[in-house]
Amino acid sequence: MPVEVRIRKGETMEKALRRLKKKLDREGIIRDVRANRYFEKPSEVKRRKNKASAFSNMLRQRYENQ
């Protein structure tokens, strides 16, 4: 389903573009496109996800210890 933003009456193009960018960001489309720009080996994907998980766990533990 394509992302669509209709220009409202009296709305500037800049404002409509801003709404489109917010919508794309919320749906994660920009992130997916950037991630798929280059091929990433499955082992690299796994390593990146493990690293992100370890970082979030470290932050969670730090928050709980305070």
C-alpha positions in Angstrom: 0.0 0.0 0.0 1.7 3.2 -1.1 2.0 6.1 1.3 0.0 9.0 0.2 -0.4 12.6 1.5 -3.0 14.9 0.0 -2.4 18.6 0.0 -5.0 20.4 2.0 -6.6 23.6 0.9 -4.3 26.5 1.5 -1.4 24.2 2.6 2.1 24.9 1.4 4.2 22.2 -0.3 6.8 22.4 2.5 4.1 21.5 5.1 2.8 18.6 3.0 6.4 17.3 2.5 6.9 17.5 6.3 3.7 15.4 6.8 4.9 12.9 4.2 8.3 12.6 5.9 6.7 12.0 9.3 4.4 9.4 7.9 7.3 7.6 6.2 9.4 7.7 9.4 6.5 6.3 11.5 6.0 3.4 9.1 9.7 2.7 9.0 10.0 2.9 5.3 13.1 5.2 5.2 14.9 2.9 7.7 14.1 -0.2 5.6 15.3 1.4 2.4 18.5 2.5 3.9 19.1 -0.9 5.4 18.5 -2.6 2.1 20.7 -0.2 0.1 23.6 -2.7 0.4 23.7 -6.4 0.9 24.5 -7.5 4.4 25.5 -11.0 5.1 23.2 -13.0 7.5 26.1 -13.2 10.0 26.5 -9.4 10.0 22.7 -9.0 10.5 22.9 -11.4 13.5 26.0 -9.6 14.9 24.4 -6.2 14.6 21.1 -7.3 16.2 23.0 -9.0 19.1 25.1 -5.8 19.6 21.9 -3.6 19.7 20.3 -6.1 22.1 23.3 -6.1 24.4 23.4 -2.3 24.5 19.7 -2.0 25.3 20.1 -4.7 28.1 23.0 -2.7 29.5 20.9 0.5 29.5 18.0 -1.4 31.2 20.3 -2.8 33.9 21.8 0.7 34.5 18.3 2.2 34.9 17.2 -0.6 37.2 20.3 -0.2 39.5 19.6 3.5 40.1 
